[in-house]
């Protein structure tokens, strides 16, 4: 079975590499639209331009879920439950995602932030945080346990399953989980989790404290706008060990810059420094003045220009656009349908292959 899995992964990786190469070759035959910002440099005011970040994904996107009849059916069937926001307080909506990997030689803990984006128990976070949930399905390298914690200080509340994590992110960032401090641009660094049960076995709440979101394209005039960021900074954990209390934080800050991955849309927001800006805040929400989530924290920023505790966040419009590419459905549609069934289909369809890619890259 191990050799069969390796063979399938080899074929899948070869196919994706081939399509990436083909896309690059085709792109070279066409007019290079990437030169547009260079042409506009002398004509367009600074406030009308976007700074560029490198894109590692390219034009070839895995279409496995687009071709999965089961996944497509799960997305449109059995749509039940609540929709919309049930709180406007980010400290009520954020959660701490705490994972422990126990092997014969060591115990490793990881921590990140997420937030309820749907009252039926859907959590949005980063792919580099959620990837550890893939290891809960195997004991080949050890025992992995991920817990959803909330409150002040964070306390264990729920267990969750992967609802979605971009295969393209796993393919390009398989070695990130070995890094002490994950780095990257944040491209497609998002994931959706689905709360499946409480840690104490009690019934799940009738609804969860979900924030409203706005996935529309961001105007360039949003530079300088006031935002609110929230998360579970892990400074105490890094200093005092895994048993240290984690305290939720929120802060008011500003958007200092906008970046694009070549889409010519605002894909990344630079956030000026605040108390939220520390390891562990990844996956936290960024809200506009209307109280809508417009971004998800992905990395630390540049403290030399934006002050201590600066952050970068990917925009909800980037998530919306790339979700459509990989699943055929918008963010709102990915939050509806038969969520338990969809999580089960994802676990059967993609999780084994994504897990094998991570294992080969890290162990």
C-alpha positions, 0 to 999 in steps of 0.5 A: 500500500505504501508503494501504491501511495508513493506511485500515485503521489509521484504521478500527481506531482508529475502532472502538476509540474507538467501543467505548470510548465505548460502554462508557463510556456503558453504564457510566453507565447501571449502578450505579457500583461505583467508589464502593465504596472511598469508601463503605468509607473510614470503615468499613474499616481503612487496611490493608484498602484499596487506593490508586487509579491512573487506568485509561486502557484502560477496558472496551473491549479489542481482541479481535483475537486472540480472533477469530483462528482461527490464533492460537487454534489456535497456542496449543493445538497442538504443546505441547512442551518444558519448563515450570516454573523452572530456577533460583532465582537472579534474576541468572541469569534476567535479561537486558538488552534492548538496541536500536539505531536507526540513521538517516541523522541519528542513532543512538539506543539504548534499554535495558531488563531482562527475565527468562526466565519459561519454560525454552523461551526465553520472556522477560517484559519491559515493552511500552515496552521490547519495542515497539522490536522492532516496528521490526525489520520495517521500514527506513522510518525506519532500521535497528533491531537489538535484542539480548538480552544477559546476563552480568556485564557484559551481552554479546550472546547472542540475538535474539528475536521478539515473542510478545505485546505488548498492542494496548491498551497500544500504542493508549494509549501510542504516543507513549511511545517518543519520551520520554527517560524513559517515564512512565505508570502501568504498566497492561498494560505487559508483553510476551513475547519468544521467543528465536529464535537465538544471535547467533553462530549456535551452537545454542540451549541445551537450556533457559534459566534460568527463574524460577518465578512466582505469578500468584494475587491478592495479599493486602493483607497483603503490604504491608510484605513483603520482596521481591527486585528485580533488573535492569540499571540503566543509570546507567553507560550514561547517564553514559558512553555506549552502550559502557559496561558494564552490571552486573546488580544485585539487592537486598532491599527492601519493598512499601510500598503497593498500588494498583489500576486500578479492579479492586479487586485489587492491580495495582501494587506500590510498592517501597522504594528500592534500588540496582536503582531506576534507568532500565534496570531496567524489565522486571526481576522482583520476587520474594516470599520463596518465590522466585516472581516476583509483579511486573514493574518498570515505572516509577520510584517516588516517592523522596520517600516511598519513598527513592532508587531507589524503583520500581513494579511491576505484579503478575503477577495483573494480567498474568494477568487482562488476558492472559485478556481479550485472548487468551483464555488464562492466562499459563501457557497463553501460555507453552505451545503452538507458540511459534515458530508463535504468534510468526509468527501474531502477526507476521502478524496484529497487528505490521503494524498496531501498527507503523503506529500507532507510526510515525504517532505518532512520525514 
